[in-house]
Each structure stands twice: as structure tokens, then as C-alpha cells.
Amino acid sequence: MQRYRNVRGTGLTEGFCTYDTGQDNSPRWRGIPPQCPQGDAKRFVAGLGLPRLCPDLSATTYGGRVALAQMAQALGLATQAARWQEQAQQLRNLILQHLYQPQEAAFYDLDASGGYVKIRCDILSRICGEHVVEQPTFEHLWSQQLHNPQAFWAPLPLPSVALDDPLFVRPIPANSWGGAAQALTALRTPRWFDHYGKSAAHAQLMHNWCEALRRDGSFRQQADPRTGRFTASGPPGYSPAALVMIDFTWRLAGMCEAGRQLNWHIRPGHPAAMGARFTLRTDTKRRAQLVYDSHGADLSLDGRWLGRIEGGAARLVTGESGALLALISIDERAQQLRLLTPGRPVRTLRLEPEARISLNAWH
């Protein structure tokens, strides 16, 4: 990486062509060849402002260093862990110092002449996907861009170019990162929505994507973010789109495992929950089950009843053995819930949007 992707010596990761970022047909790379001559970045075309310092490629490098630090720590290699974490932090600082424009709430490529390539595009979700920004900066990005209906919070979130960016490509062609909402971007959203405390908004995104996929039925690569209609010229059976449907169904109304915790997503009345029964074999070989009826859902672990939620939508977080830990909002409207657990009186709760209620002391 230091030898071939840092030829300008800045410490940031460089892009030499469109295929480096995978954003085919994006106006971000207008006038730049899809790939370098003979597929060799050392032979990049001169005179086009290359190589560029790229926020998303740098974020991926940052995320890789964080992962290496965590792996070294798990292996008991404290010195190596500290080295990788220090290098990750150095790169994060460079991204924020050189490639972020706070007044525009945007990250941009910086070309070889020192000019910003100003297009608000999928760079932003990739920055968030690697957790480059801290919460205060994220909230600025969220309000100005990501959750802004005029920019990225389209009826089918998240377009590959902001709706109000002058470089949004219309009409939407096939295989276009020039504005289409891409299944790959949707599939990556669990990496960052919960991390930044936007579980309720994520639920809305997942619902809209599942509804669009269900209406179309052919599982294609991309859709118009305003209408949710998939591009018919692309081939059907696109596996990331199918994975979006599977993963989002479990995250909307089923269970998923995160580390040593179980997340139970209770959503009575949702199409994915009507008469549904979800069963999950956990990493510790336990059998988690979530069974819906017309009023709510019952939770059990290895046949032991953990409790029941009625009345509204919520995520119940438990430990791997079933201990109740928290209730988290998964709806952008306030929810009235009834929580029933063994040996305890019924508890009525109001869960505000994006709220988290600790249950650690409630056993």
C-alpha cells in the first residue's frame, strides 16, 4: 500500500482509475479511463489529475488497520496492536484534515493539482461504514446530507449521488453509480447505522428496500431512488439484492447475533412478521426462537421462555444466555410496549424514536 498507493507521499490512499473504487459510470470519474493501461496503476494516464487522494479508499485502509489492531490484540500481541492502531489514527487524521469540507458536510477526492473533485456521492456512506468520523461530525453529516430528503434520504435510500447534486445522472442508465440506489450500498448499511445510533431510521431504510424488492421480484442491481423501480436493463438474479432481502428480513422482524449478544427485532403487524416463526442457531449452539401471533411475539432460548413484547416495535437485546440488557427503538415513531418476563409484573413502556432503555437492573 505504501509503495503503490502513496506515490504522492501524503499517507492517504490514492485512486488511479474508475475501477479502483468500483463506482462504474460515476460522474466522479468523468473523463478518467475505467482502468489504467494494461491494468497497471504504475502506467496511469498523465495529465488527468491522477493519482487522486480518495476518502473512501483511505477509509478502507483505515478500517483494515483497525481490524489488524483488533486481531493482534486478540492474539496477545499488544505491541503490534498499538502500532496498527496508531497508524489507523494517523490515517484518520489525514482524511479529516485534507479530504473533508465541513462547511459542505462532504468528503471529496483531491486531484494531483490540489483541486477538489466536488460531487456528493457514495463516498459518504463508505466513510461512515468504516466509522472514520466521531459522533458529532456524523450528526452534522446526518442532518445535512444522509437524512436530508433533498440529498440522500430518498424514498429509496441511499442514492449513489445526492438527489440535489448537479452531477446526478438522469435518466438513470444501467450499472450507474451516477445516482441510482445500489443494492450493494444498502447491504453495507448495517455496518454503520446502529454504530451511530440510527436504528429507527435504518428500519425505515430496510422496510423501503424490502418493499421495492418484493414489488419487483427479479432481484436486480439498482433502482431509481425516487420511485423504487429497478433498472430493467440490468440482469436479474443479482446476488447482493437477494442478500439485502434475506438480511433485512431478519433485521426487521427476526433475530441476529452481534458478538456475545442477541438482538430480537419485534415488529407486530409488519408483513415480515405475520404469523412468522424465526429460529436461529447461535455461535454457542443455542436455539433462539421468535414466534409471532396477532398481538405480539414470544422469545425463547433452548426452549426456555424469556419473555414477550406486545403492542409496538422494539429491539430487545439479551446476553448470549438470555439476560435482558436493553430495549432499542426501531421505529421513527414513539411506541407503546408491554414487556412480559418470567416472575415479573407486566411492564408498560414508551419508547421514543432512537431511544435506548437499559434493562440491566430489571431481572
Buried (B, 14 or more C-beta within 10 A) or exposed (E): EEEEBBBEEEBBBBBBBBBBBEBBBBBBBEEBBEBBEEEEBEEBEEEBBBBBBBBBBBBBBBBBBBEBBEEBBEEEBEEBBEBBBEBBBEBBEBBBEBBBEEEEBBBBBBBBEEEBBBBBBBBBBBBBBBBBBEEEBBBBBBEBBBBBEEBBBBEBBBBBBBBEBEBBBEEBBBBBBBBBBBBBBBBBBBBBBBBBBBBBBBBBBBBBBBEBBEEBEEBBBBBBBBEBBBBEEBEEEBEBBBBBBEBBBBBBBBBBBEEEBBBBBBBBEBBBBEEBEBEBEBEEEBEBBBBBBEEBBBBBBEEEBBBBBBBBBBBBBBEBEBEBBBBBBBBEEEBEBBBBBEEEEEBEBEBEBBBBBEBEEEE
